[in-house]
Amino acid sequence: MIDRGGEAAPLGEELLAYTRMLFDLWYKVRDGTRSRRWLERQIDGWLRAEVRSLLEQGAACGCAKTAGMCQEILKLEPALWTFARHEGVEPTNNAWSGRCALRY
């Protein structure tokens, strides 16, 4: 989104900033400083709403590619936060994705 420029760029920059915040929170859980329940409260308390709002803005923007991408992400939005509630699931889901890729 950032690289597309125009209307999509500021949206992409904001989403990237929230991604950084998310991983800052996640690293506290991963290193044992905070609990997964704490992370879930952070996400449900403010982060999820902020990200959803940005995705909704993107879905309505004038850039067709950005709008389409945001619409598709919104369809799966609840799944974005699975890692906050389930032990063994990482925010990137790389381990899970690798297993699926091997099956197909």
N, C-alpha and C positions, 0 to 999 in steps of 0.2 A: 504494500500500500504506500509505503513511504517513497519507494522508487517510482511509483506511478506519477507522483507529483500532484499538482492541482488540489482538488477537494479531498482526495484520499490521503494525502501526505500528513496533515495534522492529526487525522484520525489514527493513522498507523503509528505515529509518534506517541500518541496517548496510550494506545493499546500496548505498545512496547514498554512504556513506563510502568503500566500495571503488571505486565509480565515480569518485569524486574522486581516489583514489590512482592509479587506472588512467590518468586523464587527466594527472596530474602526471608519470607515467612517459612517457606518449605525447608530451607537450610537449618532453621532453628529446630524444626521437628526432626529432621534427619540426624542432627548432631546430638539430639536428646535434651536440648535446652527447654523445649516446649513439647506439649503433647499434641497428638493428632486432634483431639477434641478442641484444644485451643485453636488450632488451625481452622477447623470447621467453623468455629464461632467467628473467626476473623473473616473468613470467606462469606459466610451467611450474613454477617453483620454489616459489611460494607463493600467488599471487593467484588462479589458476584453482581451486585446491582450496578456498580460502576461499569464493569465490563459489558454487561448486558445492554446498558444504555448506549454505550459507544457502538456496539454491534447493531443496535436498532438504528442509530444515526447513520451508520455505514450502509445499512440495507436500504435506506431512503435517499442516499446521496446520488449525485448526478453521474458518477463514474460507474458504468455498467458492470465492469469486472469486480470492483470493490463491493457494489451492492449485491451482486450474485454470491460472492464469497461470504459476506456477512449473513445473508439469508440462509446459506447452507450451514454455517456455524451455529446460527440460532436454532436450527432444527435439532442440532445435537447438543445444545448448550448444557443440559443437565449432566451429560457425560463428561464435560470438561472438568467437573469438580469431583469425580469419583474418587480420585486419589486422597481427597481430604477425609473421606469416611471409611476407606477400606485399607487395612494393613496390607502391605506388600505391593500396592499399586503406586507407581511413581508418577509425578506430574507429566513427564514426557511420554510415559507408557512405552518406552523403548524396549524393555524386556518383553512385554506382552506383544508388541508389534512384531518383534523378531520371531516369536513362536508362531504367530499367525502366518507370517510370510513363508515360513518353512512348510506349512501345511498346504499352501495353494500353489 
